[in-house]
C-alpha cells in the first residue's frame, strides 16, 4: 500500500512539474517585447473588394464589387505602387505561365470574368494578354455600369516587369496550378535574379509545384497546404519542448486566425521561434479559406497587442494608417 502511495505521489509531482515546464517554456510572458509593428501583406496590391459570403472557386468576383473607393485594379503595377505607398511591406501577386515562356501577373484561371478576352489565361501569349482590358468586367451595380471599362488596357504585367519595377520590394508569388512543371519553370525563371533579390520573394501554391520549386531553390521561402500541415502538426506534437521540427524551418506559414490560439507559445514565443529558423508567419482572418483579411478597424481588435508577425489584408489603404498610428 505504501509503495502504491509513493508511486501515486511521484506521478502527481511529475505531472505538476511537467505542466509547469510546458507553461513556462511556452509562455509569452517572459518574451522581451519588441517595438516592431506587424508586417502588412497587401493581397493583390490595392484592389477592388467584394462580399466574401458564398464565394466559391467559380465565382466571378469582378461582377460583385463594392462601390469603388479608389481607381486601382488588382495585380497591376499601379495597384502595387499604391499599396506600397499606403504602407504595405509585402504585396501578394498571382501568376500564370504563358505559351511564350513568360509569367503573366493575373488572378483568374480564365479571362472571361475580368477582361474582354475569353479562354484559359495560360493558353495565350503575353502579347495577346497585353492587348486585353483587365478592367472590362468590373461592376458594382449588376451590370448597369462598368466604371473601369477601357481603363485597364495593357495593364497586365509580366512577373519580370513587376520585379524590375520594384527592385527592392518584397513579394509573395502565388502559383495558381498544381502542376510540378510550373514549379520547375518558376524556379528557372527566378534563378536569373540575384540571391539578394530572391531573398525578398516567397512563393505559395499547390503541393506539387511548390515541392518542385523548393527542390531547385531550397533557400526560397515557400508554402503549400502540405508544407503548412507538416509544420503545424509536427510543431504541436513536439514543440512544447522548445524543439523546432525541420518542417518549420526556412518556410512560410499562413496561419488561420481561428487556430492561432492553439499554437504553442502563440503569439510572442511562437513568432520568436519561427523568426529564429527563418520562417515568416502571416496571420489570415477566419479559417483562411477565401483570402479573408484584416480589412476593418474592428478586425484589429482581435489581434494580440504583442503580435508583430505578418497580417493579411485586402484593404491596405484602411489598415496601414491604423497600424502606423
C-alpha positions in Angstrom: 0.0 0.0 0.0 2.8 2.4 0.9 4.5 1.6 -2.4 1.3 2.5 -4.3 1.1 5.8 -2.4 4.7 6.6 -3.3 4.1 5.9 -6.9 0.9 8.0 -6.8 2.7 10.9 -5.2 5.5 10.6 -7.7 3.1 10.7 -10.6 1.3 13.8 -9.1 4.7 15.6 -8.7 5.8 14.6 -12.2 2.6 15.8 -13.7 2.8 19.1 -11.9 6.4 19.6 -12.9 5.7 18.7 -16.5 2.7 21.1 -16.5 4.8 23.9 -15.1 7.6 23.2 -17.6 5.1 23.3 -20.5 3.6 26.5 -19.3 6.9 28.3 -18.6 8.5 27.0 -21.8 5.6 28.2 -24.0 4.5 31.4 -22.2 4.9 34.7 -23.9 5.0 36.4 -20.5 8.8 36.2 -20.4 9.4 37.1 -24.1 11.1 40.5 -24.4 8.6 42.8 -26.1 9.9 44.5 -29.3 8.8 47.8 -30.6 8.1 46.5 -34.1 4.8 46.7 -35.8 3.0 43.9 -37.7 4.2 43.2 -41.2 1.5 44.2 -43.6 0.8 42.0 -46.6 -1.5 43.6 -49.3 -3.4 40.9 -51.1 -3.3 41.6 -54.9 -2.0 45.1 -54.2 -4.6 47.8 -53.7 -7.6 46.1 -55.2 -11.4 46.4 -55.6 -13.1 44.3 -52.9 -16.4 42.3 -52.7 -18.5 40.4 -50.2 -17.0 37.1 -49.1 -20.2 35.3 -48.3 -21.0 32.4 -50.6 -17.7 32.7 -52.6 -16.6 29.6 -54.5 -13.8 28.9 -56.9 -16.2 29.6 -59.7 -17.5 33.0 -58.5 -16.8 35.9 -60.8 -16.0 38.5 -58.1 -15.5 41.3 -60.6 -19.3 41.2 -61.1 -20.0 41.9 -57.4 -17.5 44.5 -56.3 -18.4 47.2 -53.7 -18.8 50.8 -54.9 -15.3 51.8 -55.9 -13.4 53.9 -53.4 -10.2 54.1 -55.4 -9.2 53.7 -59.1 -6.9 50.7 -58.8 -7.2 47.2 -60.3 -5.6 44.2 -58.7 -2.3 42.7 -59.9 -1.4 45.8 -61.9 1.7 47.8 -61.3 -0.3 51.0 -60.4 -2.1 49.0 -57.7 1.2 47.7 -56.3 2.6 51.2 -56.3 -0.4 52.4 -54.4 -0.2 49.5 -51.9 3.5 50.2 -51.1 2.8 53.9 -50.8 0.0 53.2 -48.3 2.4 51.2 -46.2 2.4 47.6 -47.4 5.6 45.7 -46.5 4.7 42.8 -48.9 2.4 42.6 -51.9 0.8 39.3 -53.0 0.5 38.6 -56.7 -0.9 35.8 -58.8 0.9 34.3 -61.8 0.2 32.1 -64.9 2.7 30.8 -67.4 2.1 31.8 -71.0 2.6 29.9 -74.2 5.7 32.1 -75.0 7.6 31.3 -71.8 6.6 34.3 -69.7 4.6 34.5 -66.4 1.6 36.8 -66.6 0.5 38.5 -63.3 -3.2 38.0 -63.2 -5.6 36.3 -60.8 -8.1 34.2 -62.7 -7.7 30.9 -64.4 -9.8 32.2 -67.3 -10.1 35.6 -68.9 -13.9 35.8 -69.3 -14.7 37.3 -65.9 -12.4 40.4 -65.6 -11.3 41.1 -69.2 -12.7 41.4 -72.7 -10.9 38.2 -73.6 -12.0 34.6 -73.5 -10.5 31.2 -72.7 -7.8 30.0 -70.3 -5.3 32.6 -69.3 -2.3 30.3 -69.8 -3.3 29.3 -73.3 -2.3 32.8 -74.6 0.9 34.6 -75.4 1.9 37.6 -73.4 1.4 39.8 -76.4 -2.2 38.7 -76.6 -2.7 39.2 -72.8 -1.2 42.7 -73.0 -3.9 43.7 -75.5 -6.7 42.9 -73.1 -8.7 45.3 -70.9 -8.2 44.0 -67.4 -10.9 46.3 -66.1 -13.6 45.3 -68.6 -15.8 43.1 -66.4 -15.9 45.1 -63.1 -19.4 46.3 -62.0 -20.9 47.3 -58.6 -24.5 47.6 -59.8 -25.3 44.3 -61.5 -24.1 45.4 -64.9 -25.7 48.8 -65.2 -22.3 50.5 -65.3 -18.7 49.3 -65.7 -16.6 52.0 -64.1 -13.2 50.5 -65.2 -14.1 49.5 -68.7 -11.5 50.9 -71.1 -9.1 51.8 -68.3 -7.2 48.5 -68.0 -5.9 48.1 -71.5 -2.3 46.9 -71.4 -2.1 46.8 -67.6 -1.5 43.0 -67.2 2.3 42.9 -66.4 4.8 40.1 -66.6 6.4 38.9 -63.5 9.8 40.3 -64.7 8.2 43.7 -65.2 7.0 43.6 -61.6 10.3 42.5 -60.1 12.3 45.0 -62.1 9.9 47.9 -61.5 10.1 47.3 -57.7 13.8 46.1 -57.4 13.9 46.3 -53.6 10.3 45.4 -52.6 9.0 42.1 -51.2 6.5 39.9 -53.0 4.5 36.8 -52.2 4.0 34.9 -55.5 1.0 32.7 -55.9 1.2 29.7 -58.3 -2.4 29.0 -59.4 -2.0 25.4 -60.5 -0.9 22.1 -59.1 1.5 21.3 -62.0 5.0 20.4 -60.9 6.4 21.6 -64.3 5.2 25.1 -63.4 7.2 25.0 -60.2 10.3 24.0 -62.1 9.7 26.7 -64.7 9.3 29.3 -62.0 12.5 28.1 -60.3 14.4 28.6 -63.5 12.8 32.0 -64.0 13.7 33.2 -60.6 17.2 31.8 -60.7 18.1 34.5 -63.1 17.8 37.0 -60.3 20.5 37.7 -57.7 20.4 36.0 -54.3 19.6 39.3 -52.7 16.5 39.7 -54.9 15.4 36.2 -54.3 15.7 36.8 -50.5 12.8 39.3 -50.9 10.5 36.7 -52.5 8.2 34.0 -51.2 6.1 31.5 -53.1 2.9 29.6 -52.3 0.5 27.4 -54.2 -0.2 23.8 -55.0 1.7 21.0 -53.3 3.3 19.7 -56.5 4.7 22.9 -58.0 5.9 24.2 -54.6 7.8 20.9 -53.9 9.4 21.1 -57.4 10.4 24.7 -56.9 11.8 24.1 -53.4 14.0 21.2 -54.7 15.6 23.6 -57.2 15.7 26.7 -54.9 16.0 25.3 -51.4 16.8 28.8 -49.9 13.4 30.3 -51.0 10.6 30.5 -48.5 7.6 28.5 -49.8 4.2 27.3 -48.6 1.6 24.8 -49.7 -1.2 23.0 -47.8 1.2 20.1 -47.4 4.1 22.2 -46.0 1.7 24.1 -43.7 0.2 20.9 -42.3 3.6 19.2 -42.0 5.0 22.1 -40.0 2.0 22.8 -37.7 1.2 19.1 -36.9 4.8 18.3 -36.0 5.1 21.6 -34.1 2.1 20.8 -32.0 3.3 17.3 -31.3 6.8 18.2 -30.1 7.5 21.9 -29.9 6.1 22.3 -26.4 9.6 21.2 -25.5 11.1 24.1 -27.5 12.4 21.9 -30.3 11.6 23.2 -33.7 11.0 20.5 -36.4 12.7 20.7 -39.7 9.3 21.1 -41.5 9.0 24.6 -39.8 12.4 25.9 -40.9 13.0 28.3 -43.8 9.4 28.4 -44.9 6.2 30.5 -44.9 3.2 29.9 -42.7 -0.2 31.3 -43.4 -1.8 30.8 -40.0 -5.6 30.9 -39.9 -6.8 33.2 -37.0 -9.3 30.5 -35.9 -6.5 28.1 -34.9 -3.7 30.5 -33.8 -4.5 30.4 -30.1 -3.9 26.7 -30.1 -0.3 27.0 -31.2 2.4 26.5 -28.5 3.8 29.9 -27.4 1.5 32.0 -29.6 2.0 34.8 -30.2 5.3 36.1 -28.8 7.3 32.9 -28.2 5.9 31.2 -31.3 6.9 34.2 -33.5 10.4 34.3 -31.9 10.9 30.6 -32.6 9.8 31.0 -36.2 12.0 34.1 -36.8 14.9 32.1 -35.4 14.5 29.5 -38.1 14.0 32.0 -41.0 10.2 31.3 -41.2 7.7 34.1 -41.8 4.2 33.9 -40.2 1.3 35.6 -41.9 -2.0 35.7 -39.9 -5.1 35.4 -42.1 -8.6 36.1 -40.8 -11.1 33.5 -40.0 -10.4 30.0 -41.3 -8.3 31.2 -44.2 -10.5 29.6 -46.8 -11.0 32.5 -49.3 -8.3 35.0 -48.5 -10.1 36.6 -45.7 -8.2 39.6 -44.4 -8.0 42.1 -41.6 -9.8 44.7 -43.5 -11.7 46.8 -41.0 -10.7 48.7 -37.8 -12.8 46.3 -35.8 -10.8 43.4 -37.1 -7.6 44.7 -35.5 -9.2 44.4 -32.1 -8.8 40.6 -32.4 -5.0 40.8 -32.8 -2.9 40.3 -29.7 -1.2 43.5 -28.6 2.3 41.9 -28.8 1.7 40.4 -32.2 4.5 41.6 -34.7 4.2 38.9 -37.4 2.5 39.3 -40.7 -1.1 40.4 -41.3 -3.0 39.6 -44.5 -5.3 42.5 -45.6 -7.4 43.2 -48.7 -7.7 46.9 -47.7 -4.2 48.1 -47.1 -5.5 51.7 -47.5 -7.7 51.3 -44.4 -5.4 49.1 -42.3 -2.0 50.6 -42.8 -2.9 54.0 -41.3 -4.4 52.4 -38.2 -1.3 50.2 -37.7 1.1 53.1 -38.2 -0.8 55.1 -35.5 
